[in-house]
Structure formats: C-alpha cells, structure tokens
Amino acid sequence: MTVESKKIGILPVLVALLASVAWQCAFSSDAAPTVRLDASKATPRAVEPLTERAILRDYRFAWANLAQALESNSTSPLNGLFVGTANDWLNSKVISQQRSGLSSRFSNQSHKLEAVFYSPEGDVIELHDTAEYDLEVRDGGKTIHTEHEVVHYLVLMTPGADRWVIRQLQSLQQF
C-alpha cells in the first residue's frame, strides 16, 4: 500500500468520525448552559472585560461538567473546576447517587450571574446566580422524577493556575 492510498483510506473514516461528532453536538439535549454576567454593580473594584470573559467561559464549562458528573455518577468530568466546599459537596452528591443507584440529568440550563463583590486584589469574586434548568432524576434507565427548577446560588470563584474555579456553590432561598 502506498502512502497515497493510506491517506485516501483514512479520509472516509475521518469524515465519518467528524460527522458523528457534529451530529451528537447538534442534537444533544446536553447543550452547553447559557450564562450571562452583569458585572456593572461589582464593588469595590470594576471587573475587567478579559476577566468577565474568563469567568463566563469557566462558569459555563463548570456547569456543563457538573451536569455530566451527576448524570454519569463520576467525579472525573469535574476537572478541578470545583475546589474547597464546592468540591466536597459535589463529591458527596456523586457518592450518594452511586449508593442509591440514582442519577440526575440537567437540561435547558440558563444562568443569570450578577457580580456583587470583586476584591481589590482580584483574587475572589462573589456572584449571585439565578439558575433555571430542567432536572430529571433517574433510577437506572427509568425516569422517576422531573421538574423545572429556579435556584439561587451564592458563588465564590477564585483564579487558579489557568482558569477561574468555583470555591463555594451554595443554594439560597433568595438573595
């Protein structure tokens, strides 16, 4: 087999693989969460545009991974995006689900973030998140409960080596 014929033989496989991935992304019910951030009221320091973009990116990624972790009952999707008490809570939630044989599935996620505090040193930001999502609780492959939820979260994020991480994620009755 020549190098040219090997290239031609690989091309259809690559095209099929890319088409499969594109199809899964296009029709997946686990679409990336919608996240909006209003940083106009942050005190005592203004949030820089580059920091806003990084927080939006990392928060969206964290919630997508949180949903994947709770659906698969595995902490491996978390990728160090949660630390401290947020990480402890998520690990215990996954362990609890594993023991009970249940899993949780989040869909149609929408997060409205408001930055309320950004430290003068830029080492912590407090966010209020009004999150809306559909929650499905499953026992094996069978859905046993579904509901649309609106939840308020107090969020503390700190910069890590290469991203912002969620240090605290606490649900509240109201802000």
C-alpha positions as CSV (number, residue, x, y, z in Angstrom):
1,M,0.0,0.0,0.0
2,T,1.4,3.4,-0.9
3,V,1.3,6.5,1.3
4,E,-1.3,8.0,-1.1
5,S,-3.6,5.0,-0.8
6,K,-3.3,5.1,3.0
7,K,-4.3,8.8,3.0
8,I,-7.3,8.1,0.8
9,G,-8.3,5.1,3.1
10,I,-8.2,7.2,6.2
11,L,-10.1,10.2,4.8
12,P,-13.6,8.5,4.8
13,V,-13.0,7.3,8.3
14,L,-12.2,10.8,9.5
15,V,-15.1,12.3,7.6
16,A,-17.5,9.7,9.2
17,L,-16.0,10.4,12.7
18,L,-16.4,14.2,12.3
19,A,-19.9,13.8,11.0
20,S,-20.8,11.6,14.0
21,V,-19.3,14.1,16.5
22,A,-21.1,17.0,14.8
23,W,-24.4,15.2,14.8
24,Q,-24.1,14.4,18.5
25,C,-23.3,18.0,19.3
26,A,-26.1,19.4,17.1
27,F,-28.8,17.1,18.5
28,S,-27.6,16.6,22.1
29,S,-30.0,17.5,24.8
30,D,-27.0,18.4,26.9
31,A,-26.3,21.6,25.1
32,A,-23.9,24.0,26.9
33,P,-25.5,26.1,29.6
34,T,-26.5,29.6,28.7
35,V,-24.6,32.0,31.0
36,R,-25.0,35.8,31.2
37,L,-23.0,38.0,33.5
38,D,-23.8,41.5,34.7
39,A,-20.7,42.9,36.4
40,S,-21.8,46.5,36.4
41,K,-22.5,46.6,40.1
42,A,-19.4,44.8,41.4
43,T,-17.6,46.6,44.2
44,P,-15.1,47.8,45.3
45,R,-13.4,47.2,42.0
46,A,-14.6,47.0,38.4
47,V,-14.4,43.7,36.7
48,E,-12.1,43.9,33.6
49,P,-13.5,42.7,30.3
50,L,-10.9,39.9,30.0
51,T,-11.8,38.7,33.5
52,E,-15.5,38.8,32.6
53,R,-14.9,36.6,29.5
54,A,-12.8,34.1,31.5
55,I,-15.5,33.9,34.3
56,L,-18.2,33.3,31.7
57,R,-16.2,30.6,29.9
58,D,-15.2,28.8,33.1
59,Y,-18.6,29.0,34.8
60,R,-20.3,27.6,31.7
61,F,-17.7,24.9,31.5
62,A,-18.1,24.1,35.2
63,W,-21.8,23.7,35.0
64,A,-21.6,21.5,31.9
65,N,-19.1,19.3,33.7
66,L,-21.2,19.3,36.9
67,A,-24.2,18.1,34.8
68,Q,-22.1,15.4,33.2
69,A,-20.7,14.3,36.6
70,L,-24.1,13.9,38.2
71,E,-25.5,12.1,35.1
72,S,-22.6,9.7,34.9
73,N,-22.1,9.4,38.7
74,S,-18.4,10.0,38.3
75,T,-16.3,12.9,39.5
76,S,-13.8,12.6,36.6
77,P,-15.7,15.2,34.5
78,L,-15.1,17.9,37.1
79,N,-11.5,18.5,36.0
80,G,-10.5,20.6,39.0
81,L,-13.2,23.2,38.3
82,F,-14.5,22.9,41.8
83,V,-12.4,23.3,44.9
84,G,-13.0,23.6,48.6
85,T,-16.5,23.3,49.9
86,A,-18.0,23.2,46.4
87,N,-15.8,20.2,45.5
88,D,-16.7,18.5,48.8
89,W,-20.4,19.0,48.2
90,L,-20.2,17.6,44.6
91,N,-18.1,14.6,45.6
92,S,-20.6,13.7,48.4
93,K,-23.5,14.2,46.0
94,V,-22.0,11.8,43.4
95,I,-21.2,9.2,46.2
96,S,-24.8,9.5,47.5
97,Q,-26.2,8.9,44.0
98,Q,-23.8,5.9,43.4
99,R,-25.0,4.3,46.7
100,S,-28.7,4.9,45.9
101,G,-28.4,3.9,42.2
102,L,-29.9,7.2,41.1
103,S,-28.5,9.8,38.7
104,S,-29.5,13.4,37.9
105,R,-29.8,14.9,34.5
106,F,-29.8,18.7,33.9
107,S,-31.1,20.2,30.7
108,N,-32.0,23.6,29.4
109,Q,-29.7,25.3,31.8
110,S,-29.8,29.1,32.0
111,H,-27.7,31.1,34.5
112,K,-28.0,34.8,35.2
113,L,-24.9,35.9,37.1
114,E,-24.5,39.2,38.9
115,A,-21.1,40.1,40.2
116,V,-21.6,41.8,43.7
117,F,-18.1,41.8,45.0
118,Y,-14.7,41.8,43.3
119,S,-11.8,42.0,45.7
120,P,-9.3,44.9,45.3
121,E,-6.6,42.3,44.8
122,G,-8.6,40.4,42.1
123,D,-8.3,37.1,44.0
124,V,-12.0,36.5,44.7
125,I,-15.3,37.3,43.1
126,E,-18.7,36.8,44.6
127,L,-21.5,36.1,42.2
128,H,-25.3,35.7,42.6
129,D,-26.6,33.1,40.1
130,T,-30.3,32.7,39.3
131,A,-30.2,29.4,37.6
132,E,-33.1,27.8,35.7
133,Y,-33.0,24.2,34.5
134,D,-35.0,21.1,34.0
135,L,-34.0,18.3,36.4
136,E,-34.6,14.7,35.7
137,V,-33.9,12.0,38.4
138,R,-33.3,8.6,37.0
139,D,-33.2,5.1,38.5
140,G,-31.1,3.2,36.1
141,G,-32.6,4.0,32.7
142,K,-36.0,4.9,34.1
143,T,-37.1,8.5,34.9
144,I,-38.7,8.7,38.3
145,H,-39.0,12.5,38.7
146,T,-38.8,15.6,36.6
147,E,-39.2,19.2,37.4
148,H,-38.3,22.7,36.3
149,E,-36.3,24.5,38.9
150,V,-35.3,28.1,39.6
151,V,-32.5,28.1,42.1
152,H,-30.5,31.0,43.6
153,Y,-26.8,30.2,44.2
154,L,-24.2,32.2,46.1
155,V,-20.9,31.6,44.2
156,L,-17.4,32.3,45.2
157,M,-14.8,32.0,42.4
158,T,-11.0,32.4,42.6
159,P,-8.4,32.4,39.9
160,G,-6.4,29.2,39.6
161,A,-3.3,28.5,37.6
162,D,-5.1,28.6,34.2
163,R,-8.8,29.3,34.9
164,W,-11.3,30.5,37.5
165,V,-12.5,27.8,39.8
166,I,-15.7,27.6,41.9
167,R,-14.8,27.6,45.6
168,Q,-18.3,27.8,47.0
169,L,-21.7,27.0,45.5
170,Q,-24.5,27.4,48.0
171,S,-28.2,27.4,47.2
172,L,-30.2,30.1,48.9
173,Q,-33.9,30.8,49.2
174,Q,-33.4,34.3,47.9
175,F,-30.7,37.0,47.6
